Amino acid sequence: MVTEGPARAGSDRRGGRMAEADRVAAGALRGIRVADFSRVLAGPYATMTLADFGADVIKVEPPGGDDTRHWIPPVDATGRATYFGGVNRNKRSVALDLTDAAGLAEARRLAASADVVVENFRPGVMARFGLAYEDVRAANPGVVYCSITGFGTGEGAALAGYDLLVQAVGGLMSITGDPDGEPSKVGVALVDVLTGQNAVAGILLALRERDRTGVGCLVEVTLLQSLLSALTNQASSTLATGTPPRRLGNQHPSIAPYAVFRAADRELVIAVGNDRQFGALAGVLGSPGLADDARFRTNADRVAHRDELGEALERALAAASARHWVDALTAAGVPAGLVNDVAEAIAFADALGLEPVAVTREADDASAPHRSIANPIRVGGDGASYRTAPPALDADRGADWRPRG
């Protein structure tokens, strides 16, 4: 199942006016204008989230467009880069050359009219154009200005904020990958996504404070701090013990069995969180004696003997398919699941009724659907609004950015 957004703002998927319940979520940020000077992923992910809940997001691009417009292949049915298409729905686009006087003047007018400004240039770039927070605030005291950097504006200002680099220096790669292999990055630009989520949270906090005081403020988010915060238990154990964690592949440092295992045909995950679940696992596998084995009686025992436990489990799992074991274990209350590819993961969410795919229509071809992953947030029981497909470059040239009364 897909969630199909209206072809025009204010219309629902059935062609009528948007229902009252839909307006609660889809219009939560209606009336908020966002001047989006960000590009690539962290900033655009954040501004798309705001747009999904009704904000009017104007994406400011250089004359050549956001770099991700050119990151091909793959492309969608319209020839648009799927990277760009994945984080830019529900936005308007205007191409401005900030080195040109007319383009810069229009950018400044837009910033002066905005409730929120988002940028992720290297520190100092916006200041060179007279678009730094202090500059915008002088003309627009109520502005919430979100600045996303890799490593802050101090000693790390000159460092390039690339996701892979942050995964490396931020410690994530040191705990990802096989114990005997090389450090590994996560298979998606996860730090950018986490930072985009933190940017949304910071912007909403600042808007709430503006509601109270009438005054905007500067919101600062960094890739490195977003990653360190997301390390949670791995970081807290390091602070408490002074010993950095090591790579364990798909094992968990504190729980066993909590890993990937091979069945007769493919891999599955078993995520046992307590002794009761382990007893149920042993019973389903036809090896009840495992739960009484001194090596595996408690979680601490199982962690200490994780290799022997893994070998015993895989001998039993080899007797049947992964699907068989997932069904049997789930029925017994043991967390288990197939190791899905991305297509299978989307289908799985669909089967659970989560409506994982959003559909919008192209501005120049209402019959051509644009498919993207739906916003995961629901407010008051309702999801986001999917109004427009990602815009063509400079599709909204000539729009009026004058401050609103």
Secondary structure as UniProt FT lines:
FT   STRAND          2..4
FT   TURN            9..10
FT   TURN            13..14
FT   HELIX           20..26
FT   TURN            27..31
FT   STRAND          33..36
FT   TURN            40..41
FT   HELIX           42..52
FT   TURN            53..54
FT   STRAND          56..61
FT   TURN            63..64
FT   HELIX           67..70
FT   TURN            77..78
FT   HELIX           82..85
FT   TURN            89..90
FT   STRAND          91..95
FT   TURN            98..99
FT   HELIX           101..113
FT   STRAND          116..119
FT   TURN            123..124
FT   HELIX           125..128
FT   TURN            129..130
FT   HELIX           133..139
FT   TURN            141..142
FT   STRAND          144..149
FT   TURN            155..158
FT   HELIX           163..169
FT   TURN            170..172
FT   HELIX           173..175
FT   TURN            179..180
FT   HELIX           190..213
FT   STRAND          217..222
FT   HELIX           223..230
FT   HELIX           232..241
FT   TURN            249..250
FT   STRAND          258..262
FT   STRAND          267..271
FT   HELIX           275..284
FT   TURN            285..286
FT   HELIX           288..292
FT   TURN            294..296
FT   HELIX           299..304
FT   HELIX           306..317
FT   TURN            318..319
FT   HELIX           322..331
FT   TURN            332..333
FT   STRAND          336..338
FT   HELIX           342..351
FT   TURN            352..353
FT   STRAND          357..362
FT   TURN            363..364
FT   STRAND          365..373
FT   TURN            380..381
FT   TURN            393..398
//
